[in-house]
Amino acid sequence: MSRKEITDIPLSLPLSPPSSPLSCCSRSRVKRAARRASYERAPAYALIDRLKTAHVGFVEEGEPRIIPITAWRLADDLYLHTLSGGRLAQTLASGQQLCISFAVTNQWVMTKSAFHHSANYESLVLFGRALPVSDDREFDAAFQAIINQIEPGRWEQVRAPNAKERKATALFRIPIEEGAFKSRDGGPGEEPEDMALPVWHGVLPA
C-alpha cells in the first residue's frame, strides 16, 4: 500500500451522536454518587484522548491482573498493542471480558474537617473484548492515528512499519460499547458548624 493510500484514511475523532450513549448493565452502572455519572460518549472520549493511558484488567490462571498500557481511540474503537506472542497478547486474543479504566485527579479539595477532604477527578470504566487486527491497512491507520494525535503531521515524516516490526507487534481493537464516565468538579463541602474554624479551605492543583 502506498503512503498516499494510508494517509487518505480519515483520522478525525468523531463523537457518536447524542442518541447513542454507552450501554450499561448492573456491572457498569454507577451506584455510588450516581449523580456524578454520565453515559454520554463526549466526556468519555475526551478523557481517553487526553490521557491515552489505560489500566486493563483481566483474569489469568484464576487470578486478577491489571496492566497499565498505552491505549488510544479512533472513532468508536479503542486500540492497544503489545508484543506479538507474549502473555498479554495471548490473553487479549482469547476473547475474554476485559475491564478497562482511565482516571485522572485534577484538583485536591481541601476542607475544614479531615473527613470531607476530596478530589476533583474524571474517570471512565469500560467493558469489552479485544479483536486482533490482522489487516495491514487498519494496522497502519491505527498507528497513524496515535502518532498524529500526539504530533499532527508526524506520520507523514517518519518511516512506516516494516514487515519485521509488524510481525513483532500485536495490535488489538476494542469496540467502545459499554461503560460509564464519572467526575467531580467543585469546591469544598463543609458542615455548618465547621465554617468558623480558622482553617483555609479551597482547591489545590493536583
Secondary structure, DSSP 8 states (H G I E B T S, - for coil): --HHHHHTS--------TTS--B--TTTS--TTGGGEE--HHHHHHHHHHH-EEEEEEEETTEEEEEEEEEEEETTEEEEEEETTSHHHHHHHTT--EEEEEEEEEEEEE-SSSTT-EEEEEEEEEEE--EE---HHHHHHHHHHHHHHHSTT-TTTS----HHHHHHEEEEEEE--EEEEEE--------GGGTTSS---EEEE-
